[in-house]
Amino acid sequence: MAIVLGASWLSIPAFVNGFPFVFPDSVDYLVFTPHIYRSPFYGLLIFFFHLDRFIWGPVLVQALIASHLIWVLVRNFAGEPKLAWFGFIVLTVGLFSSLPFFTGFIMPDFFTSVMIQTFYLLGFQRAKLGKFEQIYFLLLGCVAICAHVSHLPQAILLAFLVLVLHLCFGNSLPTSLRRGAILSIPIALAVCATMLNNVLIHGVFALFPAGQIFMLANMIEQGPARDYLQEVCPDAKLRICSRGSTLPDKSEEFLWSTDNLQRLGGFEGMREEAGAVVAGTIRTRPSEVVRAMASSIAQTFLVHAPGAELFPLSNDPWMVDVLLKKFGPDTLRAYKASLEARDLIPRAFLRRLDELTFPAAVLALLIGVACSLRLGLVDTLPLTLFVTAALMINNVLCAVGSGVHDRYQARVTWLMALSTLLIFARLWRKETARVASGRVVGQSTSPGSAETPAFTQPNRVP
């Protein structure tokens, strides 16, 4: 019941909106549109929960997954299923973090933080999980990796991070390998599923067949690829040279808003040429590429507002058509009446709130870790290091591959607040145990205790 109530609380922003939060890409996930640049598995997953009838099904399931993960983490850090701590943490992250905007979002970005949490539980707290829980988190980790094309490289780096942290905390290499080996299961399953989809659906034997095109668009926006093309065109006889004077300034415009990419052959037709341009840019302008990447990565730590992309949809006619045909007129009316469709989401307020709460969470995390180490609670250190490194991995990969967008960072920033609260739950557990042991000692030495029975005390003069 607590998990269900927690999920309900995390769904309130979507309920207030009057409709699940959607993005232009949400339409593809609702209709199984096969694209070489997008994973189909999130759309396949949510189909089993909406069944073309109940649009709220996917977001309610996402809220349940998030609530259950918080429940398990609270149980492990507080030492028991502590309702007070669980309620406090769910209430706090629901009010002051980006989490509820992603539980209510029909987008696979929700599963980025799910992947991080499952990898932490399997990598560092597997002994505290039951057999059924271990199987569930293995499958959930596989689903989370498959949900988005950016998750597989992150998962590989997270598994390596688990191994490194175990070695840093004094475990031998064989022990560290054994503890981290379980993470190879969801990664291997995700690799097989991704490769199978790319081969059977797109006829491409590659894990990331569109990755180089996103990098090309990013390098064009940042400048190095544009400079490279100006130098080698038209002698290089590249198709993109014909668009040299019309290449847009923004990667989003190159990929989606203009017909530049389509005139060059789309994602399928530009795969090899994009790879050649990216390689040539890196080879001839390494310092420019490094500076551009460093600038983008630095921006990701400042750009993470929840709800920043919740505008009225640019492909609204397509969404209207899909909702009407698949879910019916009532669902369509709810979508049209939603705050997002009417451009009433308070994005500026959410950004200002995030500019206060995220730094506060980081500061509180540092204080919590310092207090934990002072009390000898070194078991809080893996959580802090793992979540912090996971956030950095997410930011770096997204900045290099797709550019800087609030959504990519906001999907994981809430983990800092969660980690802070879990550490304080661990401190509470330590303090509770200390007080309890003090009471036991006090009772054992007080008059009337077992060691000094009352009937052996000397008579006292009234």
ABEGO torsion letter per residue (X at the ends): XAAAAAAAAAAAAAAAAGBBBBBAAAAAAAAGBBBAABBAAAAAAAAAAAGGABAAAAAAAAAAAAAAAAAAAAAAAAGBBBAAAAAAAAAAAAAABAAAAAAABBBAAAAAAAAAAAAAAAAAAAAABBAAAAAAAAAAAAAAAAABAAAAAAAAAAAAAAAAAAAAAGBBAAAAAAAAAAAAAAAAAAAAAAAAAAAAAAGBBBABAAAAAAAAAAAAAAGAAAAAAAAAOAAAGBAAAAAAAABBABAAAAAAABAAAAAAGEAAAAAAAAAAAAAAAAAABAAAAAAAAAAAAAAAAABABBGAABBBBAAAAAAAAAAAAAAEAAAAAAAAABAAAAGABBAAAAAAAAAAAAAAAAAAAAAAAAAAAAAGBAAAAAAAAAAAAAAAAAAAAAAAAAEBBAAAAAAAAAAAAAAAAAAAAAAAAAAAAAAAAAAAAAAAABBGBAABBAAABBBBBX
